[in-house]
Amino acid sequence: MPIPAQRDPAETRRRLVRWLAGRPGITDAAVGELEAPAATGFSNETVLFDAAWREGDRPAQARLVARIQPRHHAVFPDLDVARQYRVMAALTGTDVPVPRLRWFEDDPAVLGTPFFVMDRVEGRIPSDTPPYSQEGFLVEATPAERERLWCSGVDALAAVHRVDWRARRLDALLRPDGRVGVDAELARWRAYLDWASPEVPVPAAEAAWRWLLAHRPADPPEGPALCWGDARISNQVFADFRCVAVLDWEMATIGDPRMDLGWWIFLDRHFTEALGVPRLEGMPSYAETTARWEAATGRRAEPEVVRFWEVFAGFRFAAIMARLAHLLADWDVLPMEAGFATDNPAGRLLAHTLERGVPPRSDAW
């Protein structure tokens, strides 16, 4: 479902030209036509554009991406593009591939809300819409190419978890009360569900909540790590089926990195099992995925712990989908009476997971 148009492209382009021309040392700024990717998520507004300028006597040009804080919707109550920018800046120079950052602008007079601009990384992104499991370059790829992409993506995920977050001054991602670990994440996402759907109960999420409370694992003995938050191949850019950029840091936090592993698995199941299609040939199993992650991080991910974080991922995703249902109703795209808040692929997959066992035994494992 597309996000309703949020701004006038011609006016936005004029504003970007004026803003770019006002950057220190920049003259003769020009901005090409704007493009808003149809397959992007709901949590940020994304605008693609080409720009050219002069810095002193030197001409410069770049393909750029602006990530703009939403004005008319909020998937997350605490969304902050400045926070995303700081995370990506801290990761520059690490083993985690991130785009080159150009500028951050906190003055809402420019585009209405804060935004940042980064280079556009050349490559391909497995699509959410249409699902990468049904259409697109992954369907057309060979099994060996799919395996290379998946393994490279897992390696990039593991690189996130190896980051020395204290040395990189990412302690700002800690909760205000300083709590870290499974109980902190449960409290955070319970509060999110209550905010996201205060008047419409989400049965699958409530069932998962009861299961999660009964199956809390111990926090990792290696201590907390930087967690990406939205860990999936659809948030990675690939060139020659190798990860060259990790995107979308709005859910980043400090916590148990196995939380990312659970999200990685559940989101892939969402694009396959939940849609009634098999995983593409060549994609490593989830057991192989876990073993690769363990080898790359030096951490353990016991099956029962991965299962917990996979159910937790389903709980989170069901809560996010409930929030999207309210937004779609606000935009007159889909009325609440349609039942999308409680009947959607994520919620059905979560319910099915709890009914069959956690996770169901399948070839994917």
N, C-alpha and C positions, 0 to 999 in steps of 0.2 A: 504494500500500500504506500503510495507516494506521500511525502510530506507536503501539505499545501504551500504554495509559493509564499515566501516570507519577506521578499523585498523586490523593488523594481530594479532589474538588471542595469538599465541605462543610467539611472541615478547612482547606483552602487559603483558603477564603473567610473563615473565622474568624481565621486568622492575618493575612490582609490587613487586616481590620478593626482588629485590635489594633495592627498596624504603622502603619496610616494615622493612627490616633488618637494615636500617639506622635510624629508629625511636629511639629516646633516650630510653635506657633501654631494648631494644628488641634484642634478639638473636635467632638463629635457626629458622628463618622465612620460612614458606612454604605456597604456594598458590595453590589451586586446579584448576581444569579446569574452564575457564571463560564461562559465559552464558550471552547472550544479549537477553533480553526479546523481543519477536516478537511483542508484543502488546503495546509497550511503545510509547509515543508521539514523535514529531519531535524536540522539543525545547531543550532537553538535550540528551546526550549520556549516557546510563545506562549500567553498567557491574555488574553482580552478581558473587560472588566467595566465597569459603570457605577458611579460613586462619588459620594457627596455628603458635604459636611462644612461646618463653619463656621470661618472665620478671623476671630477677634475677633467683631465684630457682623455680619459679612458672610457670607451663605450662599454656597456654591460647589458646583458639580457639574461633572462631566466624564465623557466616554467615554474610557476608558483602555486601554492595552495594557501588559502586563508581559512583558518578554523575560527568560527565566530560563535560567541556565546549566544544561545537562543534567546529570543525576545518574547515569543508568543507561546512557548511551551517549556516544560521542564520535566524531563524523564527522571532526573535526580534532583532532590531539593537543595543539594549543596554543590551543584556543578560549577566549576571554576576553571576557565581556560587558562588563567594565570598559573594555576597549580599544574595543569598539564604541561605548560611551557617549561616550568621549572624542572619537572621530572625529565623531560626530553633533554633539556640543557645539561642536567646532571649526568645523563647517560652518554653524552657526546664524548667520544674517545674511549669508550668501553667496548667490550665484545658484543654489546647489543647494537645492532644496526638501526640507527634512527635518521630521519631526514635532516639535512642542514637547516638550522633555524636562521631566519633573517631578522625579523623584528617582532616586538610585542607592543601592542597599543592598548593602554587602559582607559583612554579618553572616550567615553560613549558618544561624544559629539561627532565622531568620524563615521561610524556605522551603526550607532545606536546602542551597542554593547561592546565590551572588550573583545579583542581578537589577536591572533598572532599569524605570522606569515612564515612559511617554510618552503624549501625547494620541493618540487614534485619529483619523486623518485620514479625513474622509468622502469617499467615492468608490468606484471599482470597480477591481479588480485582475484582469488577465488570468490565468486559472486554469491551474495545472499539472495538476490533477486535478478534472474532466476537462480535457484539453488545450484551450487557448484556440482552437486551430485547428479544433476539432471541435464544441465546445459553448460556450454562454455568450454574453455581450453582444457580443463581437467578431464572432461568426458572424452575429448578428442586425443588426449595424451596417451602414451604407451604405459603399460604397467610399471616399467622401470622408471619413467619420468615421474609418475605419481608417487612412487616410493621415495625418489630423491626429494621431491617437494615436501612430503610429509616429514621425512627425517630431518631435513634442513629446518623446517618449522619448529620441530621439537628441540633441535639444538639451539635455536634462537631463544626459545622459551627457557631452556636450562641456563642460557647465558644471563637472562634476567635474574634468575635466582642465585647466580654466583656473584652478583654485584655487591660490593662492600657498601651497603647503603649508608652506614654511618660516615665512612670516609667521603662519600659523595654528598653528604649533608642532606640526606633525604629523610631525616628524622621528623621533618615537618609533616610527613604522611602519617605519623602516629596520631592516634585519637587524642583529643584534648585532655582526656583523663589518663592518658599514657597506657591504657590497657592494650595488650597484644595477645592474640591467641584465639582459640576456638570459641570461648565464651564471649569474647569481645565481638567476634564476627556474627555470632548468633544474635546478640543484642542489637547490633547495627542493622541487620537485615530483617529482624522482627519489627523494629521501628519503621523500616522502609515499607514493609508490607502494610502496616497499619496506616501509614501516610498515603501509600499509593492507592489503596482501595478501602477507605474507611467505612463505607456503607454496604459494600458488596463482598460477602465472604468468598474466599477462593478455596473450595474444598480440597483440591489436590495439595495446595500449599499448606493448609492446616494439618492434613494427614502427614505430610512430610515433616512438618514442625514437630509433631509428637514423636515421630521416629528419630529425628535428629537429637532431641533432648534425651532420648533413651540410649543413644549410641555414640555419645561424644567421645572422641579419641583423646589421648594425651597429646599435648603440644610437642612438636618435634624436639628431640634432644639436641639437635644442632643449633637450635634457636631460630628466631624469626628471620625472614628474608623479604626482599622487595618482591611484591606480588603485582603482576601486570593487571589483573582484574578481569580483562576481557580477552582472555587468551584463546585465540582460534586462528585458523589459517586465513579466514576472511578479513583479518586485521593485519595481514602481512603482505608485503609486495615481493614478488618472485621474478627473478631474471634467470633464464635457463633452468627453471625449476629449483632455484636456490634462493633462500630468503635474503633480501637486500634491504628490507626496512620493516620495522615493527611500529605499528600505528595504534592510535586510540588508547590514551592513558587516563581517561576520565575516572576509571574505577580502581586505579592504582592504590595500593596500601602496603603497610608492613604487617606481615602475618605468616601463616603457615603456607609455604609455596605449593604444598600438595593441593591446596584450594584451587590453584590455577590448573593443575593436572586434571582435577575432577571436572572443571569447567570445559577444558579442552575436549575431554571425552564426551561429556553430555551434549555439547554443541554439535559435535560431529554426528552423534546419534540423532540429534534434532533434524539434521539435514539428510538423514538416510532413513533410519528406522521409523521416525515419526512421520515421514512422508511416504512410507511404504515402498522404499527403494533400497536395494542392496548397496553396501559400500563398494566403491569402485575397485576393480582388480588392481592389485599392486599396493594398495594402502596397507601398511603394517597393522597388525592386530593391536588392540589396546594393551594386551600383556606385553607385546614387544615394545610398544610406545613407552610404557612404564619402565621397562628394563633399560631402555635407551636413556630416559630421563635420569634414572638412578645413576647410571654410569657417568653421565655428563655433569651431575651435580655433587656426587659423592654422598647423597642423602638416600635414606630408605623410604619407600612408599609401599607399605604393607597392603595387601589386597583389601583388608577390611577398612583401612584408613582411606584408601582411594574410593572405596564404595561410599563411605560417609561423605566425602567431599563431592562425589558425583550427585548424590541425593541433595546435598546442599546447593549445588549448581542448579538442579531442577527447581528447588524452592525459590532461589533468587530469580531464575528466569520466569517462573510462573508469576512472581510478584511484579516483575518488570512488564510482562505482558498485560497484567491487570491495569497497570498505570497507563500503558499505551491505549487500552480500551477506553479509558476515561478521556484521554486526549483526542482520540478519534471521534468520540461523541461530542466533545467540545467543538471540534472542527466541522461537525455535521457530515462526517465521512461515513460513520457507522454508528447507529444508535445503540445505547446500552441494552435495549431490549433484544438485540441480536445475540447477546450472551457471550461475546468474545472475551470478556474478562475472566470467565470461568471455563469456556470451551474453546481452546486453542491448541495448536500442536504441542507447545511446551508443556502445558498442563496435562494433556492426555498422555504424553510420554512419561511425565513424572508419576502419574497415577498408575500407569502400566508397569513402570519400574517397581513401584512399591508392591503391586499385586503379584508380580512374577518372581520377586526376589531382587536383591540389590547387589550388583546389577544382574539382569537375566543372563544365564549362561548361553553364549552364542559363539559363532565363529569369530566375531570381532574380538573376543577375549582369548 
